[in-house]
Amino acid sequence: MKHRATAAVTVLLAAAALTACSSSDSSDDKPAAPPYKITHQDDSGNQRRVQVEVTSAKDLRAVFDDVAGGLKDDAGWFVEINCATGGTAKVDNRLANGKKAVGSVGAAATGLDDGKTEYEAQQGRKCPA
């Protein structure tokens, strides 16, 4: 009987461990960023621009989140997400804009609190086929 109780406790502990592991991975609920290409990124200044090209307007928030996650230098970061097609030499095909504040310099440059982001998709825009 003692062996059965020990086995039952072991099974319950294993199940609890699995549940704890799966519930702690809530960040996996976000969609993975589709392929994108950073075509320009400033490397100095208080306000820095990052230009990103995508081939589809799908999951742009995931693209922004992925790009913003890699911005670590103290600055105000301004992210422009453009379609890789449909733009001209003078006018790009803008799909979304975002900004991120890193440090007090970034907060002053963007008007956001340190570490915060802001994202806005351009409604109705899509990449030409």
Sequence and secondary structure as in RCSB ss.txt:
>XXXX:A:sequence
MKHRATAAVTVLLAAAALTACSSSDSSDDKPAAPPYKITHQDDSGNQRRVQVEVTSAKDLRAVFDDVAGGLKDDA
GWFVEINCATGGTAKVDNRLANGKKAVGSVGAAATGLDDGKTEYEAQQGRKCPA
>XXXX:A:secstr
 HHHHHHHHHHHHHHHHHHHHHHT GGGGS     EEEEEE  SSSEEEEEEEES STTHHHHHHHHHHT  SSE
EEEEEEEESSS  SSS  EEEEEEEEEHHHHHHHHSS TT EEEEE TT     
